[in-house]
């Protein structure tokens, strides 16, 4: 488990796509899978997820610079010189579907993000202003209520380079006084599943200016099957630099350090690429480079010295490599090895105190070089995102002028004169043209500035004109690109009042949000329950609800690959659809050339799967519906999005919540009653935010076996829509999300023994297989070990009581070696043990005693024994 600060257990894995990558808050990207570290069993750079094929060993951010004349390079790898602070809040946070899910789930912490119309989550007039970090960043008394989630799954953390622990671990470390905010994210959408995104904000938190800074990535792939022995010196690497045309018809600059596997036999098919997508730019080249480029790419060999192409060790050597204006040549098949890659961008000439550098990277993978480049281009499209009209002012973001620059914030010349004066507003970046090429245009003077509400004097300019030129031509622009001025006719940014750049925007077709899922195991059966949230999810492309059906999927008796963790799920190809429940609807005549109406799907309707929770009519909860209705009606502003919390963090009852105390013991029931309670809405001035009642659905699967872990998923599909000029019409079935992105697992078990059965038949608890020999365990369900289950084998205690039970296991001499807690009221009549002691050691051959004690006095303590033969 996390220690409250460092996350060392490999529990944070980006796994909603095909590329599964371990994320930490101590500099490392990956899990160093060949080592015996607490996080090494987590997927490192596994593709496809669940396969055991690793394409990344470890990667990390590099930041170099000069402070007070001294060179310093801070690394995330191979040394972990970025660490979380001492506050317990400086851990990793996860968000899915715009809600915080870890370290604890919190429905009130929301991250709807532009371009969604609900991006101002807390309705305070500001958007995405409260970073997901457990703190009240915007000072409004609320925590992480408007954090802005990237992609389908996002991890956030904060790290520093000037902590005592770092100096203790690395005595030669020279801190620069940096705070690094890391956001790592992955998409579940089909076209973007082979990548992860890394978004860094690097802030100078000291009182000193960092001169000539460089930022980059260090990548150690070591591509091989996870069960390989040691590192294989058979990787091939290189750098791709070029322009590719995107789906929007413009060019995208691709800067990629890549690596692939090249053994003589059984080479893994993927090519792994790390893409530098962008960083903040400065048309004056004072704070940042004027366009996002890679100035240095180096390939290091693990078996060479530093001056012979080996890994640089000292800060001086590393800074030299980062500041080189040189791109290493691609390795040839005759020069494979145990290789590491590093690329860097810069210089950032003046990182003044308080200034932040943004640096954005994607890790992509594809089948062969073409597949990798295709996914790199998709990552670049995501990063380019959109320009939006956020300030609702049609006079900002016009005529290609997307950036507001102010005299008070801009750099000056030695004489104190602002560098803005004398530049061209339509071409602020003059590095790609000569002045005589744009002589008809006016230069900026003091009279062009407009005083803002905060007192600053500013002007809207086209600051990215050189980058826009690249979009048009597919090459870096200069005075020799005579046709570059044609871009004036069609600028790409700062048009139609859109002044705000929003990166990481998914612009394709997206399936409806999947429903919340719950499983109930039974005797050779599993019951699947889900809610109706998918039926109210607005499609961003069509700006309307687009829902068609629910599909239930299953993977039974799956064997995880080597290196699997508790979060590892089956490969996408293993899922089998069990049933679909769809709306009754039709494709209108003529939409697809059809002479009659065509059914969309089976038209089964949803009512056949409708389910009413049993607790709603349970006499134990009589009166709760009325109490909940009163609570919901009183919340006219709709601030409560989950059941009422009864107690404060200190354990005292919150005033007014005493009415819920009789049902405090049943939080799941409180959840359900809150979900089904409605509130009628009304318009201003006495506005009441409406609340709808959640509906539930149910499916029972009778084709599973007791004792075997079974995975289930419920996803939603949408409809294919076409625009007939006056609106959208249904044209057929649409798409669904991947089953693996909304899955849960359970283990069917026989029903627990009731007190009546115990009285009539007596105790009949037993262990199988018994004796637990190697062959018997392997035949039963042996699987590769994981962090929480190192042995990969198990024995089953069967016919346990319908009560809360404690199973204690002893050696033949009476030493207690393990305790298992089992809930026979919820989990059935079976529990498993992986033959590991409470000290995490595998047991040896011998006779083992056990007792089963129940909290229900109708079940007497049972004692038995079984044999293990190793």
C-alpha atoms as one frame of an Amber mdcrd trajectory, in Angstrom:
protein
   0.000   0.000   0.000   1.078   3.626  -0.397   2.809   4.971   2.707   0.853
   8.186   2.461   3.625   9.785   0.401   5.603   7.464  -1.890   3.538   4.992
  -3.890   5.739   1.918  -4.067   3.358  -0.982  -4.596   2.732  -0.716  -8.340
  -0.971  -0.074  -7.776  -1.308   2.878 -10.155  -1.291   1.455 -13.673  -2.720
   3.208 -16.714  -4.719   0.273 -18.012  -7.869   1.491 -19.788  -6.157   1.131
 -23.170  -3.982  -1.516 -24.808  -0.696  -0.081 -23.464  -0.422  -0.684 -19.701
   2.152   1.501 -17.914   3.009   1.804 -14.215   3.037   5.392 -12.919   4.827
   6.519  -9.756   5.252   9.754  -7.810   9.006   9.333  -7.396  10.248  10.033
 -10.910   9.876   6.598 -12.500   7.588   5.801 -15.421   7.448   1.979 -15.691
   8.128  -0.736 -13.128  11.700  -1.947 -13.808  10.074  -5.326 -14.298  13.208
  -7.485 -14.155  14.122  -6.354 -10.609  12.761  -7.554  -7.288  11.281  -4.248
  -6.144   7.841  -3.756  -4.560   6.472  -2.269  -7.779   8.297  -4.537 -10.260
   5.400  -6.958 -10.650   3.228  -4.183 -12.082   2.983  -3.854 -15.882   5.861
  -1.651 -16.971   5.072  -0.951 -20.622   2.974  -4.003 -21.426   1.429  -4.305
 -24.890  -1.106  -5.545 -25.381  -2.228  -5.319 -21.769  -2.350  -8.701 -20.068
   0.085 -10.319 -22.518   3.307 -10.272 -20.472   5.140  -8.573 -23.383   7.077
  -5.570 -22.064   8.281  -2.640 -24.175   9.427  -0.297 -21.394  11.717  -0.973
 -18.437  11.887   2.528 -17.011  11.717   6.157 -18.107  11.905   9.528 -16.445
  11.991  13.279 -16.906  15.365  15.084 -17.219  15.689  18.792 -16.323  19.012
  20.567 -16.715  20.035  24.131 -16.043  22.554  26.557 -14.586  21.954  28.167
 -11.182  24.509  30.636  -9.819  26.982  29.389 -12.396  26.645  25.739 -11.334
  25.343  23.057 -13.694  22.611  20.780 -12.366  20.599  17.997 -13.980  17.633
  16.520 -12.129  16.537  13.073 -13.294  13.550  10.808 -12.832  15.673   7.960
 -14.216  18.149   6.340 -13.791  18.293   8.163 -10.440  14.962   9.083  -8.881
  15.760  12.678  -7.926  12.128  13.798  -7.976  10.161  12.871  -4.859   6.876
  13.751  -3.141   6.913  16.146  -0.217   6.259  15.196   3.379   2.543  16.030
   3.352   0.276  12.986   3.309  -1.646  14.690   0.482   1.343  14.370  -1.870
   0.382  10.928  -3.112  -1.110   9.899  -6.471  -4.696  10.763  -7.344  -6.778
   8.957  -9.953  -9.758  10.251 -11.899 -12.119   8.382 -14.187 -15.268   9.669
 -15.875 -14.677  13.104 -14.348 -14.661  11.854 -10.748 -11.887  11.182  -8.247
 -11.589   7.420  -7.718  -8.356   7.132  -5.702  -6.793   7.273  -3.128 -10.425
   7.311  -2.005 -13.478   7.677  -4.220 -15.157  11.060  -3.897 -18.113  11.973
  -6.097 -17.877  15.627  -5.031 -14.440  16.026  -6.612 -15.254  16.516 -10.257
 -13.169  17.175 -13.349 -15.410  17.884 -16.323 -13.150  19.609 -18.834 -13.405
  21.812 -21.867 -14.829  21.540 -24.490 -17.634  20.007 -22.412 -20.305  22.604
 -21.634 -20.170  21.636 -17.938 -16.451  22.390 -17.554 -17.126  24.952 -14.822
 -17.938  22.179 -12.335 -18.470  24.458  -9.337 -20.158  27.280 -11.299 -17.795
  29.946 -10.014 -16.972  31.462 -13.409 -13.529  29.814 -13.513 -12.651  26.641
 -15.399 -10.398  23.761 -14.313  -8.752  25.958 -11.684  -8.431  23.428  -8.836
  -5.741  20.836  -9.580  -6.399  17.264  -8.396  -4.032  17.132  -5.411  -6.115
  17.015  -2.235  -5.734  20.756  -1.634  -7.890  23.863  -1.971  -5.828  25.526
  -4.724  -8.374  28.215  -5.600  -9.123  29.227  -1.998 -12.882  28.739  -2.163
 -13.090  26.343   0.798 -13.628  23.303  -1.417 -11.083  20.698  -2.495 -10.492
  19.509  -6.074 -14.020  20.444  -7.110 -13.013  21.604 -10.626  -9.817  19.839
 -11.654 -10.138  19.181 -15.403  -9.586  15.516 -16.266  -7.461  14.515 -19.244
  -8.548  11.422 -21.210 -10.457   8.431 -19.788  -8.084   7.685 -16.895  -5.756
  10.203 -15.277  -3.157  10.062 -12.500  -1.838  13.254 -10.927   0.987  13.862
  -8.462   3.412  16.538  -7.275   7.175  16.033  -6.896  10.151  18.144  -5.802
  13.922  18.081  -6.344  15.083  19.770  -3.107  14.067  17.373  -0.327  16.463
  16.027   2.339  15.689  12.442   1.307  17.046  13.082  -2.190  20.332  14.443
  -0.842  20.572  11.477   1.504  20.091   8.982  -1.334  22.188  10.888  -3.884
  24.915  12.904  -2.091  26.105  14.518  -5.363  22.625  15.803  -6.201  22.500
  19.583  -6.732  18.874  20.760  -6.429  17.514  23.586  -8.537  14.419  24.229
  -6.430  11.802  22.698  -8.737   8.236  21.590  -8.194   7.028  19.181 -10.858
   3.328  18.472 -11.357   2.820  15.302 -13.371  -0.365  14.245 -15.126  -0.364
  10.836 -16.788  -3.385   9.739 -18.786  -4.759   7.106 -21.146  -7.748   6.817
 -23.475 -10.204   3.966 -23.750 -11.425   5.023 -27.209 -10.477   2.543 -29.912
  -8.239   4.775 -32.043  -6.251   6.047 -29.039  -5.702   2.918 -26.979  -2.054
   2.377 -27.956  -0.639   5.408 -26.165  -0.284   7.171 -22.847   0.071  10.914
 -22.307   2.507  12.686 -19.965   1.874  16.321 -19.110   4.478  18.075 -16.922
   4.393  21.511 -15.267   7.856  22.404 -13.975   7.953  25.461 -11.692  10.965
  27.332 -10.374  10.093  27.703  -6.677  13.337  29.373  -5.579  14.352  33.005
  -5.602  16.993  32.411  -8.264  16.773  32.408 -12.056  17.665  29.165 -13.828
  19.658  29.945 -16.963  19.691  27.961 -20.201  17.419  25.169 -18.994  16.714
  22.029 -20.995  13.893  19.539 -20.502  13.724  16.032 -21.917  12.991  12.351
 -21.422  15.276   9.408 -20.682  13.887   6.052 -21.875  15.176   2.529 -21.183
  13.027   0.035 -23.101  14.676  -3.421 -22.728  11.970  -5.010 -24.901  11.240
  -8.675 -24.181   8.812 -11.198 -22.750   8.448 -10.680 -19.027   9.646 -14.208
 -18.216  12.928 -13.597 -20.091  16.156 -14.007 -18.157  17.900 -10.690 -17.543
  18.337  -7.888 -20.056  18.623  -8.719 -23.737  21.159  -6.750 -25.753  19.075
  -6.930 -28.930  17.229  -3.595 -29.058  17.436  -1.264 -32.040  16.786   2.465
 -31.699  16.657   5.709 -33.593  14.963   9.067 -34.072  12.142   9.988 -36.440
  11.840  13.622 -37.440   9.310  14.546 -40.048   5.921  15.947 -40.971   2.772
  13.917 -41.516  -0.556  15.164 -42.780  -3.420  14.762 -40.329  -7.087  14.100
 -40.862  -7.712  17.859 -40.814  -5.468  18.309 -43.884  -2.682  20.149 -42.048
   0.774  18.898 -41.140   1.909  17.648 -37.753   5.530  17.820 -36.574   6.625
  14.376 -35.289   9.741  14.134 -33.103  10.091  10.568 -31.854  12.742   8.517
 -30.126  11.894   4.911 -31.003  13.044   1.406 -30.166  12.185  -2.115 -31.315
  13.120  -5.706 -30.554  15.530  -7.470 -32.966  16.491 -10.929 -31.671  17.341
 -13.602 -34.201  14.056 -15.404 -33.460  10.672 -14.518 -31.950  11.044 -10.729
 -32.074   8.180  -8.847 -30.456   6.224  -7.032 -33.194   5.739  -3.615 -31.648
   7.765  -0.449 -32.150   7.801   1.765 -29.038   8.043   5.506 -29.494   8.375
   8.459 -27.127   7.001  11.577 -28.807   7.865  15.154 -27.849   4.577  16.887
 -28.580   5.077  20.382 -27.287   6.148  22.876 -24.668   5.381  26.507 -23.967
   6.891  28.862 -26.527   8.015  32.468 -26.570   8.210  34.424 -29.846  10.997
  36.514 -28.276  13.098  33.425 -27.433  13.642  34.977 -24.000  11.792  32.553
 -21.741  11.342  29.600 -24.111  12.188  28.493 -27.649   9.895  30.058 -30.237
   8.656  26.697 -31.582   8.569  23.242 -29.925  11.541  21.233 -31.185  14.000
  18.575 -30.043  17.525  19.976 -30.072  19.339  16.829 -28.898  18.740  13.099
 -29.312  21.271  10.630 -27.945  21.502   6.840 -27.879  23.429   5.405 -24.936
  24.834   1.888 -24.683  24.797   0.189 -21.280  28.085  -1.567 -22.016  30.139
   1.486 -22.985  31.851   4.254 -21.051  30.498   7.775 -21.050  32.974   9.095
 -23.600  32.364   6.084 -25.850  28.577   6.423 -26.130  27.740   5.074 -22.686
  25.318   6.480 -20.143  26.474   9.888 -18.829  26.896   9.846 -15.070  27.746
  13.342 -13.835  25.555  16.428 -14.109  28.147  18.041 -16.366  28.095  15.069
 -18.767  24.325  14.946 -18.810  23.936  18.680 -19.352  26.423  18.481 -22.210
  24.310  15.776 -23.851  21.085  17.732 -23.324  22.519  20.948 -24.747  24.073
  19.384 -27.848  22.467  20.528 -31.069  22.896  17.047 -32.481  20.665  14.128
 -33.433  22.352  10.727 -33.182  22.112   8.485 -36.216  19.746   5.515 -36.125
  21.356   2.269 -35.058  21.707  -0.358 -37.779  20.868  -4.059 -37.274  24.599
  -4.713 -36.839  24.685  -2.302 -33.863  21.914  -3.530 -31.582  22.487  -3.590
 -27.856  21.135  -2.774 -24.431  20.255   0.778 -25.429  18.846   3.843 -23.681
  17.422   6.936 -25.386  17.411  10.581 -24.369  15.984  13.608 -26.126  15.795
  17.183 -24.907  14.304  20.532 -25.839  15.700  23.992 -25.203  17.241  26.148
 -24.234  14.742  27.886 -21.979  17.063  30.870 -21.502  15.521  32.490 -18.422
  13.381  30.479 -16.006  12.748  33.272 -13.529  11.419  32.599 -10.010   7.796
  31.462 -10.133   7.858  30.721 -13.864   6.502  27.377 -15.115   7.643  25.301
 -18.077   5.064  22.957 -19.582   6.386  19.854 -21.335   4.122  17.340 -23.038
   5.064  13.870 -24.178   3.289  10.748 -25.424   4.443   7.157 -25.313   3.015
   5.297 -28.290   3.299   1.815 -29.717   2.204   0.151 -32.925   2.639  -2.909
 -35.060   5.831  -2.054 -36.944   7.143   1.407 -37.730   4.059   2.382 -39.738
   1.759   1.452 -36.868   3.845   3.432 -34.380   3.919   6.522 -36.631   0.170
   6.307 -37.159  -0.413   6.348 -33.404   2.138   9.133 -32.915   0.186  11.244
 -35.377  -3.010  10.546 -33.426  -1.282  11.620 -30.212  -0.198  14.843 -31.930
  -3.794  15.481 -32.994  -4.960  14.995 -29.411  -2.337  17.399 -28.127  -3.144
  20.078 -30.721  -6.691  19.987 -29.394  -8.916  22.948 -30.112  -9.129  26.704
 -29.779 -12.318  27.749 -27.973 -14.141  30.962 -27.162 -13.946  30.767 -23.364
 -14.225  34.478 -22.514 -17.420  34.824 -24.569 -15.911  37.881 -26.255 -16.118
  37.912 -30.081 -13.398  40.598 -30.253 -10.664  38.355 -28.833  -9.186  35.575
 -30.904  -9.725  37.199 -34.324  -7.693  37.576 -37.521  -5.297  34.836 -36.447
  -4.377  36.650 -33.217  -4.675  33.992 -30.512  -2.366  35.408 -27.810  -2.652
  38.443 -25.564   0.760  39.922 -24.690   1.224  42.682 -22.137   3.995  45.197
 -21.642   4.191  44.402 -17.934   4.840  40.684 -18.595   7.061  40.861 -21.651
  10.880  40.847 -21.679  12.795  44.064 -22.218  15.998  45.079 -23.976  19.015
  46.324 -22.063  17.702  49.887 -22.277  14.449  48.863 -20.592  12.367  49.113
 -23.769   9.781  46.356 -24.224  10.558  43.818 -26.910   6.958  44.036 -28.100
   7.485  47.425 -29.726   8.572  47.242 -33.345   7.194  43.754 -33.883   4.257
  42.954 -36.164   0.983  41.995 -34.454   0.129  39.584 -37.265   3.648  38.042
 -37.202   5.017  38.472 -33.695   7.535  35.642 -34.159  10.086  37.091 -36.600
  12.478  34.127 -36.617  10.995  32.635 -39.791  10.931  35.732 -42.047  12.733
  38.957 -42.824  11.126  42.297 -42.103  11.100  43.304 -45.777   8.766  40.406
 -46.505   5.987  41.894 -44.373   6.696  45.610 -44.832   3.056  46.492 -45.641
   1.998  45.599 -42.094   2.142  48.065 -39.208   4.547  47.594 -36.342   3.285
  47.650 -32.764   3.420  50.976 -30.967   2.214  52.199 -27.588  -1.007  53.445
 -29.208  -2.000  49.847 -30.085  -2.144  48.753 -26.449  -5.414  48.449 -24.524
  -5.559  48.785 -20.750  -7.129  45.735 -19.112  -9.226  45.566 -15.986  -6.185
  44.614 -13.920  -4.230  47.642 -15.153  -1.978  45.852 -17.642  -1.471  47.261
 -21.135  -1.895  44.543 -23.743  -2.495  43.665 -27.380  -3.769  40.541 -29.150
  -1.141  39.111 -31.510  -0.369  36.143 -33.720   2.481  34.637 -31.666   2.507
  31.183 -33.282   2.843  32.321 -36.912   5.990  30.242 -37.538   4.276  27.141
 -36.206   1.192  27.884 -38.325   3.476  28.102 -41.326   4.738  24.590 -40.567
   1.141  23.352 -40.399   0.610  24.688 -43.901   3.831  23.592 -45.594   5.050
  20.609 -43.598   8.518  22.086 -43.147  10.184  24.691 -40.940   9.643  28.082
 -42.504  12.119  30.790 -43.489  12.437  33.558 -46.097  13.103  30.942 -48.772
   9.606  29.452 -48.305   8.194  32.197 -50.489   4.681  30.784 -50.403   4.464
  30.859 -46.610   2.641  34.201 -46.594  -0.397  32.454 -48.110  -1.142  31.308
 -44.569  -2.531  34.814 -43.960  -5.621  33.788 -45.872  -6.377  30.893 -43.555
  -4.888  31.130 -40.041  -5.447  28.072 -37.877  -5.532  29.692 -34.450  -7.185
  32.845 -33.164 -10.203  32.887 -35.451 -13.943  33.358 -34.926 -13.429  34.660
 -31.382 -11.651  31.493 -30.196  -8.803  32.698 -28.010  -8.086  29.780 -25.643
  -6.037  26.710 -26.513  -7.300  23.489 -24.917  -4.856  20.589 -25.474  -5.615
  16.887 -25.119  -9.030  17.040 -26.746 -10.589  13.898 -28.149 -12.458  14.912
 -31.294 -13.678  11.558 -32.592 -16.800   9.501 -32.061 -17.176   8.387 -28.443
 -19.327   5.622 -26.984 -21.686   6.419 -24.090 -20.319   6.439 -20.568 -20.462
   2.858 -19.205 -22.770   2.180 -16.262 -21.754   1.516 -12.666 -21.362  -2.236
 -12.173 -21.839  -4.603  -9.208 -21.469  -8.390  -8.993 -23.044 -10.886  -6.613
 -21.478 -14.386  -6.644 -23.623 -17.475  -6.106 -23.446 -21.248  -6.366 -22.080
 -21.836  -9.910 -23.660 -18.505 -10.822 -23.059 -14.756 -10.784 -25.641 -11.966
 -10.740 -24.695  -8.762 -12.580 -26.284  -5.423 -11.632 -25.865  -1.998 -13.265
 -27.468   1.445 -13.321 -28.827   3.684 -16.087 -26.211   6.451 -16.196 -25.399
   5.644 -19.845 -28.896   6.678 -20.929 -28.249  10.287 -19.916 -24.699  10.780
 -21.212 -24.492  13.618 -23.755 -22.397  12.920 -26.852 -20.004  15.856 -27.275
 -19.945  15.513 -31.055 -23.720  15.659 -31.491 -24.545  17.608 -28.294 -27.382
  15.236 -27.481 -27.995  11.949 -25.709 -27.019   9.084 -28.007 -27.749   5.710
 -26.380 -28.860   2.428 -27.934 -28.121  -0.635 -25.767 -26.371  -2.382 -22.889
 -24.079  -5.334 -23.558 -22.978  -7.825 -20.889 -19.561  -9.457 -21.433 -17.622
 -12.197 -19.633 -14.168 -13.812 -19.385 -14.242 -17.087 -17.442 -11.366 -19.089
 -15.910  -8.677 -16.688 -17.145  -5.011 -17.370 -16.387  -3.024 -14.119 -15.927
   0.330 -13.794 -17.725   3.639 -13.548 -15.857   4.000 -10.182 -14.150   0.260
  -9.651 -13.745  -0.937  -7.494 -10.853  -4.259  -7.265  -9.080  -5.303  -4.625
 -11.612  -4.303  -6.666 -14.676  -7.313  -7.646 -16.732  -7.823 -10.070 -19.631
  -6.831  -9.132 -23.159  -9.549  -7.551 -25.276  -9.791 -10.606 -27.543 -10.884
 -12.876 -24.651 -14.188 -11.145 -23.903 -17.392 -12.950 -24.939 -20.728 -11.133
 -25.160 -23.477 -12.870 -23.183 -26.526 -10.719 -23.866 -27.652  -7.353 -25.241
 -30.651  -5.269 -24.189 -31.478  -2.471 -26.645 -34.067   0.223 -27.227 -36.989
  -0.378 -29.556 -36.164   1.942 -32.438 -35.867   1.956 -36.220 -33.897   3.439
 -39.106 -36.391   5.723 -40.915 -37.282   5.025 -44.530 -34.715   6.292 -47.022
 -31.910   7.119 -44.589 -29.680   4.308 -45.864 -31.606   3.687 -49.095 -34.070
   1.454 -47.280 -37.634   1.098 -48.604 -39.023   0.135 -45.180 -38.157   0.896
 -41.594 -35.242  -1.229 -40.350 -34.896  -2.322 -36.713 -31.770  -1.098 -34.932
 -30.518  -4.269 -33.272 -32.870  -6.874 -31.785 -35.310  -4.306 -30.358 -35.546
  -6.324 -27.147 -36.414  -3.326 -25.022 -34.860  -2.566 -21.647 -37.770  -3.569
 -19.427 -36.889  -7.272 -19.534 -33.685  -6.478 -17.630 -35.203  -3.934 -15.248
 -34.542  -4.605 -11.553 -35.974  -3.118  -8.363 -33.507  -3.257  -5.451 -34.781
  -5.569  -2.731 -33.811  -3.141   0.032 -36.525  -0.689  -1.076 -39.227  -3.033
   0.224 -37.256  -4.511   3.120 -39.091  -3.825   6.422 -35.758  -3.178   8.150
 -35.539   0.084   6.205 -39.096   1.293   6.750 -39.153   5.082   7.053 -35.861
   5.641   5.248 -37.577   6.690   1.988 -39.361   9.566   3.733 -36.201  10.703
   5.560 -34.206  10.610   2.326 -36.888  12.553   0.440 -36.745  15.325   3.031
 -32.958  15.476   2.748 -33.017  15.595  -1.072 -35.759  18.246  -1.209 -33.789
  20.473   1.177 -30.781  20.409  -1.183 -32.343  22.709  -3.781 -28.951  23.693
  -5.228 -28.087  20.066  -5.991 -24.765  20.148  -4.138 -25.021  16.570  -2.891
 -24.199  14.094  -5.632 -23.896  11.084  -3.331 -25.573   9.795  -0.194 -25.400
  12.027   2.888 -22.324  11.596   5.038 -23.524  11.015   8.578 -20.325  11.698
  10.498 -17.522  14.211  10.180 -13.940  13.127   9.680 -13.513  13.265  13.469
 -16.358  10.816  13.967 -18.995  13.156  15.389 -22.502  13.181  13.944 -23.043
  16.051  11.512 -25.874  18.304  12.760 -29.117  17.458  11.019 -27.970  13.990
   9.990 -29.092  12.255  13.189 -32.174  11.016  11.349 -29.973   8.617   9.354
 -28.375   6.943  12.387 -30.802   3.953  12.479 -29.443   2.878   9.073 -25.820
   3.899   9.495 -24.802   0.225   9.493 -25.961  -0.180   5.874 -24.101   2.372
   3.680 -24.932   0.478   0.454 -28.625   0.769   1.298 -28.255   4.499   1.939
 -26.581   4.770  -1.475 -29.531   3.062  -3.133 -32.229   5.114  -1.406 -30.400
   8.333  -2.304 -30.056   7.227  -5.930 -33.757   6.465  -6.426 -35.035   9.623
  -4.705 -36.157  12.403  -7.056 -36.418  16.183  -6.773 -38.621  18.333  -8.986
 -36.843  21.292 -10.550 -37.995  24.870 -10.982 -36.600  27.922 -12.848 -35.138
  31.134 -11.339 -35.560  33.202  -9.310 -36.378  30.383  -6.883 -34.316  27.910
  -8.862 -34.349  24.263  -7.816 -31.904  21.905  -9.520 -33.797  18.740 -10.488
 -32.652  15.250  -9.477 -33.742  12.175 -11.377 -34.254   8.669 -10.008 -31.674
   6.065 -10.939 -32.989   2.841 -12.491 -31.271  -0.532 -12.221 -30.820  -3.610
 -14.409 -29.932  -7.237 -13.732 -28.571 -10.337 -15.498 -27.935 -13.811 -14.012
 -25.161 -15.998 -15.456 -25.562 -19.708 -14.663 -22.678 -20.942 -16.829 -19.723
 -20.522 -14.455 -17.881 -22.789 -12.012 -17.298 -22.399  -8.300 -13.803 -21.428
  -7.195 -12.712 -19.794 -10.463 -12.292 -16.041 -10.864 -14.670 -14.694 -13.509
 -14.624 -11.233 -15.096 -17.719  -9.328 -16.178 -18.293  -6.073 -17.997 -21.321
  -4.007 -18.945 -20.865  -1.387 -21.677 -23.228   0.881 -23.533 -23.533   1.347
 -27.289 -24.766   4.297 -29.282 -26.380   4.693 -32.690 -24.930   5.760 -36.003
 -26.365   9.196 -36.765 -26.503  11.153 -40.019 -27.487  14.777 -40.516 -30.285
  15.335 -43.030 -29.914  19.114 -42.898 -32.531  19.700 -40.227 -31.220  17.335
 -37.551 -29.752  13.933 -36.872 -31.469  10.688 -37.878 -30.686   7.116 -36.876
 -28.745   5.218 -39.546 -27.932   2.002 -37.678 -25.874   0.620 -34.797 -22.978
   2.704 -33.524 -19.997   1.866 -31.322 -19.259   0.566 -27.832 -16.371   1.071
 -25.437 -13.932  -1.737 -24.700 -15.327  -4.240 -22.146 -12.037  -4.163 -20.247
 -12.590  -0.516 -19.333 -15.628  -1.207 -17.166 -15.019  -4.602 -15.666 -15.111
  -6.319 -12.289 -14.373  -9.836 -11.154 -15.737 -12.254  -8.613 -15.400 -15.914
  -7.691 -18.570 -18.028  -7.629 -18.937 -20.110  -4.493 -21.461 -22.523  -3.023
 -24.028 -21.053  -0.713 -22.951 -20.695   2.878 -24.352 -23.156   5.398 -27.348
 -21.763   7.277 -27.933 -22.260  10.979 -30.849 -24.578  10.152 -28.598 -26.692
   7.934 -25.929 -26.794  10.622 -28.442 -27.955  13.222 -29.867 -30.619  10.930
 -26.735 -31.876   9.171 -23.913 -30.803  11.481 -20.660 -29.116  10.458 -19.232
 -30.285   7.160 -16.364 -27.866   6.519 -13.553 -29.296   4.431 -10.447 -28.269
   2.471  -9.628 -29.170  -1.137  -7.419 -30.248  -2.732  -6.338 -32.402   0.206
  -3.580 -33.468   0.189  -2.391 -30.279  -1.542   0.313 -31.800  -3.717   2.091
 -29.946  -6.505   0.195 -31.861  -9.158  -3.157 -31.390  -7.435  -2.599 -27.644
  -7.017  -1.487 -27.263 -10.631  -4.494 -29.192 -11.879  -6.867 -27.160  -9.731
  -5.986 -23.618 -10.879  -2.334 -22.711 -10.680  -1.478 -19.326 -12.135   1.559
 -16.996 -12.266   2.249 -15.170  -9.020   1.352 -11.509  -8.457   2.281  -8.956
  -5.818  -0.693  -9.888  -3.630  -0.632 -13.590  -4.530   3.031 -14.609  -4.918
   2.430 -18.366  -4.881  -0.168 -18.530  -7.651  -1.796 -21.586  -6.020  -4.646
 -21.971  -3.539  -6.658 -24.329  -1.422 -10.363 -23.816  -0.735 -12.202 -23.938
   2.602 -15.693 -25.066   1.675 -19.153 -25.174   3.295 -18.447 -22.242   5.600
 -21.233 -20.760   7.784 -23.563 -17.941   6.746 -21.909 -15.529   9.190 -18.806
 -13.397   9.592 -16.086 -16.002   9.995 -12.445 -16.035  11.083 -10.287 -18.856
   9.753  -7.052 -19.419  11.662  -4.360 -21.698  10.273  -1.689 -23.316  12.481
   1.331 -25.544  12.079   1.155 -29.014  13.605   2.990 -27.605  16.632   0.303
 -24.963  17.145   1.993 -21.826  15.744  -0.462 -19.433  14.122   0.719 -18.716
  10.565  -2.273 -17.070   8.867  -5.696 -15.544   9.557  -8.429 -15.202   6.928
 -11.556 -13.099   7.396 -14.575 -14.331   5.457 -18.058 -12.870   5.056 -20.371
 -15.811   4.536 -23.378 -13.487   4.339 -22.035 -11.847   1.198 -19.354 -14.061
  -0.360 -20.940 -17.503  -0.155 -19.634 -20.599   1.581 -16.035 -20.757   0.333
 -12.757 -18.974   1.029  -9.291 -19.514  -0.433  -5.752 -19.515   0.942  -2.633
 -19.123  -1.212  -0.360 -21.173   1.100   1.507 -18.015   2.180   2.130 -17.211
   5.844   1.363 -13.851   7.407   5.116 -13.160   7.036   4.697 -13.627   3.265
   6.591 -16.926   3.140   5.447 -20.061   1.321   4.563 -22.932   3.646   6.537
 -26.171   3.593   5.287 -29.747   3.480   3.411 -30.839   6.572   0.111 -31.199
   8.361  -1.721 -27.944   9.064  -4.509 -27.353  11.566  -7.281 -24.835  11.165
 -10.253 -23.453  13.074 -13.343 -21.604  11.851 -14.879 -19.239  14.376 -18.170
 -17.436  13.569 -19.658 -14.306  15.107 -23.030 -16.095  15.164 -23.332 -18.222
  18.304 -25.486 -20.744  16.433 -22.305 -21.951  14.720 -19.864 -23.621  17.069
 -16.161 -23.278  16.359 -15.036 -25.949  13.917 -11.562 -27.522  13.860  -9.922
 -29.609  11.161  -6.657 -30.310   9.368  -5.209 -30.836   5.901  -1.883 -31.835
   4.342   0.520 -29.931   2.084   3.118 -31.829   0.028   5.599 -29.535  -1.788
